[in-house]
Amino acid sequence: MFTTIFVFYIFFTYKIDKIQQVSLFKSPYLLLAVLVTVLIVYFMVMIMLITKYIFEPISEMKKAAEQIKTGNLNYPIQFTEGNEIGEFCKEFDKMRIRLKDTILEQHELEKRRKRLIASITHDLRTPLTSIKGYVEALQDGIVKDKETYDKYLATINEKSDLLNHLIDDLSVYTKQELGEFTLNIERIHSGRLLNNYFNHKQYDFKYSDIELVLKKPFISTYINVDPYRMTQILDNLLSNAKKYARTQIIVSTKVIQYHLRISVQDDGEGIPEDFIQNLFDPFFMVNKKKDQKEKGGSGLGLAIVKQLTEAHDGEILVESVLDHGTTFTIEIPIDR
């Protein structure tokens, strides 16, 4: 703008004599009229430019701000010229998108919180009801023979373990969400860890229709793990396999590329390929209504296994064949 005014000043200061040589401009009034017309046109053009590049984008931002205030975050700013105002509009629109993403994330967290509460309520009530029923039966003296008595005690122990697993899973999940999760790493002999764990677990299958098959000897090497969390990983894998197995669960170990592989295989109905990629999502169930009603569980178990395995710098793998069963395998680095 200042450049244009300066040009006008030079033009009228040094070239006025040449303009006056033209017969059309010999009248000073006519010359003045032409100059006024030129200035009016000039200022009209400037007003149009200012309106287009300043007032219009400001108006767009005002409209967008009003839409945001009413809760509508889907109103984009259309002004995208490559100048300072355009860059400001782009940044404003990025802020709108970030705000929208944040609100969507908050809504998703709220949904997850509600699902978590619903799952906790269901999962706590189911085993507690069973425990209460078996305890009352024992207290009332209904059970007379030792075999049935031991079976009731085993069921109570199993349901208590289920409650303990749920509490552990909720603890891990909550700490992960809050960023407060830590591991207490120790150098552990894998053979002793696995033998101690599965020898104890064999008792839980004594009165079960599912056979626990242990492919011994387990690999004996050293791994750097949190022993309590490793137990939690195995608990969740075994509990998951027990829900879906028809006749047996097979546990085996192997070493591949300096990693200890622990596999838990069931002979259940298998998992459709389309669902495998979502298996480790929190609260995911292949058949939510059926699984929650018949199998129990909150849908957190496999998500916790994945989180804990990766926290040990490991990896979890899954292979499934429909009507033949599923194998979950965790890989933990060996201490070399």
C-alpha positions as CSV (number, residue, x, y, z in Angstrom):
1,M,0.0,0.0,0.0
2,F,2.8,2.5,1.0
3,T,4.6,1.5,-2.2
4,T,1.6,2.4,-4.3
5,I,1.2,5.8,-2.6
6,F,4.9,6.5,-3.1
7,V,4.5,5.7,-6.9
8,F,1.5,8.1,-7.0
9,Y,3.6,10.8,-5.3
10,I,6.5,10.4,-7.9
11,F,4.0,10.3,-10.7
12,F,2.3,13.6,-9.8
13,T,5.4,15.4,-8.7
14,Y,7.7,14.7,-11.7
15,K,5.3,13.8,-14.5
16,I,2.5,16.4,-14.1
17,D,3.9,18.6,-16.8
18,K,3.7,15.7,-19.3
19,I,0.1,15.0,-18.3
20,Q,-0.8,18.6,-18.9
21,Q,0.6,18.4,-22.4
22,V,-2.3,16.2,-23.3
23,S,-5.3,18.2,-24.4
24,L,-7.6,16.1,-22.3
25,F,-5.9,17.2,-19.1
26,K,-5.5,21.0,-19.8
27,S,-8.4,21.7,-17.5
28,P,-7.3,21.4,-13.9
29,Y,-10.9,20.4,-12.9
30,L,-10.9,17.5,-15.3
31,L,-7.4,16.4,-14.1
32,L,-8.6,16.6,-10.5
33,A,-11.7,14.5,-11.4
34,V,-9.5,11.8,-13.0
35,L,-7.2,11.8,-10.0
36,V,-10.1,11.4,-7.6
37,T,-11.5,8.6,-9.7
38,V,-8.2,6.8,-9.7
39,L,-7.9,7.2,-5.9
40,I,-11.4,6.0,-5.4
41,V,-10.8,2.9,-7.6
42,Y,-7.5,2.3,-5.8
43,F,-9.2,2.5,-2.3
44,M,-12.1,0.3,-3.5
45,V,-9.6,-2.3,-4.6
46,M,-7.7,-2.1,-1.3
47,I,-11.0,-2.5,0.6
48,M,-11.9,-5.6,-1.4
49,L,-8.4,-7.0,-0.8
50,I,-8.6,-6.2,3.0
51,T,-12.1,-7.7,3.1
52,K,-11.0,-10.9,1.3
53,Y,-7.7,-11.5,3.1
54,I,-8.5,-10.1,6.6
55,F,-12.2,-9.6,7.3
56,E,-13.5,-12.8,5.7
57,P,-11.0,-15.1,7.5
58,I,-11.7,-13.4,10.8
59,S,-15.4,-13.8,10.1
60,E,-14.8,-17.5,9.4
61,M,-12.9,-17.9,12.6
62,K,-15.7,-16.2,14.5
63,K,-18.2,-18.6,13.0
64,A,-16.0,-21.6,13.8
65,A,-15.6,-20.3,17.4
66,E,-19.4,-20.0,17.8
67,Q,-19.8,-23.6,16.5
68,I,-17.2,-24.9,18.9
69,K,-18.9,-23.0,21.7
70,T,-22.2,-24.9,20.9
71,G,-20.3,-28.2,20.8
72,N,-20.1,-28.6,17.0
73,L,-16.4,-29.5,16.3
74,N,-17.1,-30.5,12.7
75,Y,-17.1,-26.9,11.3
76,P,-13.8,-26.5,9.3
77,I,-12.3,-23.0,8.4
78,Q,-12.3,-22.7,4.6
79,F,-9.6,-19.9,4.4
80,T,-6.3,-21.5,3.3
81,E,-4.4,-18.7,1.6
82,G,-0.6,-18.8,1.9
83,N,-0.1,-15.7,4.1
84,E,0.0,-14.9,7.8
85,I,-3.8,-14.8,8.2
86,G,-4.0,-18.1,6.3
87,E,-1.4,-19.7,8.6
88,F,-3.3,-18.5,11.6
89,C,-6.5,-20.0,10.2
90,K,-4.7,-23.3,9.7
91,E,-3.4,-23.4,13.2
92,F,-6.9,-22.5,14.5
93,D,-8.3,-25.4,12.5
94,K,-5.6,-27.8,13.9
95,M,-6.6,-26.7,17.4
96,R,-10.3,-27.5,16.6
97,I,-9.2,-31.0,15.3
98,R,-7.1,-31.6,18.4
99,L,-10.0,-30.6,20.7
100,K,-12.3,-32.9,18.8
101,D,-9.9,-35.8,19.1
102,T,-9.4,-35.1,22.9
103,I,-13.2,-35.1,23.4
104,L,-13.6,-38.3,21.4
105,E,-10.8,-39.9,23.5
106,Q,-12.6,-38.8,26.7
107,H,-15.8,-40.3,25.5
108,E,-14.0,-43.6,24.7
109,L,-12.4,-43.6,28.1
110,E,-15.8,-43.0,29.7
111,K,-17.2,-46.0,27.7
112,R,-14.3,-48.1,28.8
113,R,-14.8,-47.1,32.4
114,K,-18.5,-48.1,32.3
115,R,-17.6,-51.4,30.6
116,L,-15.0,-52.0,33.3
117,I,-17.5,-51.3,36.1
118,A,-20.1,-53.6,34.4
119,S,-17.5,-56.4,34.0
120,I,-16.3,-56.0,37.6
121,T,-19.8,-56.3,38.9
122,H,-20.6,-59.4,36.8
123,D,-17.2,-61.1,37.4
124,L,-17.3,-60.5,41.2
125,R,-20.8,-61.7,41.6
126,T,-20.5,-64.9,39.7
127,P,-17.6,-66.6,41.7
128,L,-18.8,-65.1,45.0
129,T,-22.3,-66.7,44.4
130,S,-20.7,-70.1,43.7
131,I,-18.4,-69.8,46.8
132,K,-21.3,-68.9,49.0
133,G,-23.4,-71.8,47.7
134,Y,-20.7,-74.4,48.3
135,V,-19.8,-73.0,51.7
136,E,-23.4,-73.1,52.8
137,A,-23.7,-76.7,51.6
138,L,-20.6,-77.7,53.7
139,Q,-21.9,-75.8,56.7
140,D,-25.4,-77.4,56.5
141,G,-23.8,-80.9,56.5
142,I,-25.3,-81.9,53.1
143,V,-22.0,-83.4,52.0
144,K,-21.3,-86.7,53.7
145,D,-18.6,-88.5,51.6
146,K,-15.0,-87.3,51.5
147,E,-14.7,-87.3,47.8
148,T,-17.6,-84.8,47.4
149,Y,-16.3,-82.8,50.3
150,D,-12.9,-82.5,48.6
151,K,-14.5,-81.6,45.3
152,Y,-16.5,-78.8,46.9
153,L,-13.3,-77.5,48.5
154,A,-11.5,-77.7,45.2
155,T,-14.3,-75.7,43.5
156,I,-14.2,-73.1,46.3
157,N,-10.4,-72.8,45.8
158,E,-10.9,-72.5,42.0
159,K,-13.4,-69.7,42.4
160,S,-11.2,-67.9,44.9
161,D,-8.3,-68.1,42.4
162,L,-10.7,-66.6,39.8
163,L,-11.4,-63.7,42.1
164,N,-7.7,-63.2,42.8
165,H,-7.0,-63.2,39.0
166,L,-9.6,-60.6,38.4
167,I,-8.3,-58.4,41.2
168,D,-4.7,-58.8,39.8
169,D,-5.9,-58.0,36.3
170,L,-7.7,-54.9,37.4
171,S,-4.7,-53.8,39.4
172,V,-2.4,-54.1,36.3
173,Y,-4.9,-52.5,34.0
174,T,-5.5,-49.5,36.3
175,K,-1.8,-49.0,36.9
176,Q,-1.1,-49.1,33.2
177,E,-3.8,-46.5,32.6
178,L,-2.3,-44.3,35.2
179,G,1.3,-44.8,34.1
180,E,2.2,-46.2,37.5
181,F,3.1,-49.8,36.6
182,T,6.5,-51.2,37.5
183,L,8.3,-54.6,37.4
184,N,10.5,-56.1,40.0
185,I,13.0,-57.9,37.8
186,E,14.9,-60.9,39.1
187,R,17.2,-63.5,37.4
188,I,15.1,-66.6,37.5
189,H,15.7,-70.3,36.6
190,S,12.9,-71.0,34.1
191,G,12.7,-74.8,34.8
192,R,12.1,-74.2,38.5
193,L,9.6,-71.4,37.9
194,L,7.5,-73.5,35.5
195,N,7.7,-76.7,37.5
196,N,6.7,-75.0,40.8
197,Y,3.8,-73.2,39.1
198,F,2.3,-76.1,37.0
199,N,2.8,-78.8,39.7
200,H,0.6,-76.6,41.9
201,K,-1.9,-76.1,39.1
202,Q,-2.3,-79.8,38.4
203,Y,-4.3,-80.0,41.6
204,D,-6.8,-77.5,40.2
205,F,-7.5,-80.0,37.3
206,K,-8.0,-83.0,39.6
207,Y,-11.8,-82.7,39.5
208,S,-12.0,-81.0,36.1
209,D,-13.2,-82.5,32.8
210,I,-10.1,-80.9,31.2
211,E,-6.8,-82.7,31.3
212,L,-3.6,-80.7,31.9
213,V,-0.8,-82.2,29.8
214,L,2.7,-80.9,30.6
215,K,5.4,-81.6,28.1
216,K,8.3,-82.1,30.5
217,P,11.1,-81.5,31.0
218,F,10.6,-77.8,30.8
219,I,13.5,-75.8,29.3
220,S,16.0,-75.0,32.0
221,T,17.6,-71.6,31.4
222,Y,17.8,-68.2,33.0
223,I,15.4,-65.3,32.3
224,N,15.1,-61.8,33.7
225,V,11.5,-61.5,34.8
226,D,9.2,-60.3,37.6
227,P,8.3,-63.8,39.1
228,Y,4.9,-62.6,40.4
229,R,3.9,-61.0,37.0
230,M,5.2,-64.1,35.1
231,T,2.8,-66.2,37.3
232,Q,0.0,-63.8,36.4
233,I,0.8,-64.2,32.7
234,L,0.6,-68.0,33.1
235,D,-2.5,-67.8,35.2
236,N,-4.3,-65.8,32.5
237,L,-3.2,-68.1,29.7
238,L,-4.2,-71.2,31.6
239,S,-7.5,-69.7,32.7
240,N,-8.3,-68.7,29.1
241,A,-7.4,-72.1,27.7
242,K,-9.5,-73.8,30.4
243,K,-12.6,-71.8,29.4
244,Y,-12.5,-73.0,25.8
245,A,-10.8,-76.4,25.9
246,R,-12.9,-79.5,25.2
247,T,-10.7,-82.3,26.6
248,Q,-7.2,-81.1,27.2
249,I,-4.6,-78.3,27.5
250,I,-1.0,-78.9,26.5
251,V,1.8,-76.8,27.9
252,S,5.2,-77.0,26.2
253,T,8.5,-75.0,26.1
254,K,11.1,-74.4,23.4
255,V,14.1,-72.1,22.8
256,I,14.2,-70.2,19.5
257,Q,16.8,-67.4,18.7
258,Y,17.7,-66.8,22.4
259,H,14.1,-66.6,23.4
260,L,12.2,-69.0,25.7
261,R,8.9,-69.9,24.2
262,I,6.1,-71.1,26.5
263,S,3.0,-72.4,24.6
264,V,-0.4,-73.1,26.0
265,Q,-2.6,-75.0,23.6
266,D,-6.3,-75.9,23.9
267,D,-8.5,-78.2,21.7
268,G,-11.5,-75.8,21.7
269,E,-13.5,-74.5,18.8
270,G,-10.8,-72.1,17.6
271,I,-11.0,-68.4,16.8
272,P,-12.2,-66.9,13.5
273,E,-9.3,-65.2,11.7
274,D,-11.1,-61.9,11.5
275,F,-11.1,-61.7,15.3
276,I,-7.5,-62.6,16.0
277,Q,-6.2,-59.0,15.5
278,N,-8.5,-57.8,18.3
279,L,-7.9,-60.5,20.8
280,F,-5.6,-58.4,22.9
281,D,-7.9,-55.3,23.0
282,P,-9.3,-54.6,26.5
283,F,-12.8,-56.0,27.0
284,F,-12.8,-57.7,23.6
285,M,-14.7,-61.1,23.5
286,V,-15.3,-63.2,20.4
287,N,-18.9,-63.7,21.5
288,K,-19.4,-61.2,24.3
289,K,-22.9,-62.3,25.5
290,K,-22.1,-66.1,25.3
291,D,-18.6,-65.8,26.7
292,Q,-19.6,-63.6,29.6
293,K,-22.6,-65.8,30.4
294,E,-21.1,-69.2,30.0
295,K,-17.4,-68.7,30.3
296,G,-17.1,-65.7,32.7
297,G,-14.3,-63.1,32.5
298,S,-14.1,-59.4,31.8
299,G,-12.2,-59.5,28.5
300,L,-9.1,-58.1,30.3
301,G,-7.1,-61.3,30.6
302,L,-5.4,-61.5,27.2
303,A,-4.9,-57.7,27.2
304,I,-3.0,-58.0,30.5
305,V,-0.9,-60.9,29.1
306,K,0.1,-58.8,26.2
307,Q,1.0,-55.8,28.4
308,L,3.0,-57.8,30.9
309,T,4.8,-59.8,28.1
310,E,5.8,-56.7,26.3
311,A,6.9,-55.1,29.6
312,H,9.4,-58.0,29.8
313,D,10.7,-57.1,26.3
314,G,8.8,-60.2,25.1
315,E,6.2,-61.0,22.5
316,I,2.9,-62.9,22.4
317,L,1.8,-65.0,19.4
318,V,-1.4,-66.7,18.6
319,E,-2.3,-69.5,16.2
320,S,-5.8,-70.8,15.8
321,V,-7.6,-73.4,13.6
322,L,-11.4,-73.5,13.6
323,D,-12.7,-76.6,15.3
324,H,-9.2,-77.7,16.3
325,G,-8.1,-75.2,19.0
326,T,-5.9,-72.3,19.7
327,T,-2.3,-71.9,20.8
328,F,-1.0,-68.9,22.7
329,T,2.8,-68.5,22.9
330,I,4.9,-66.0,24.8
331,E,8.5,-65.4,24.0
332,I,10.8,-64.1,26.8
333,P,14.5,-63.1,26.1
334,I,17.0,-65.5,27.7
335,D,19.7,-64.0,30.0
336,R,22.8,-64.7,27.8
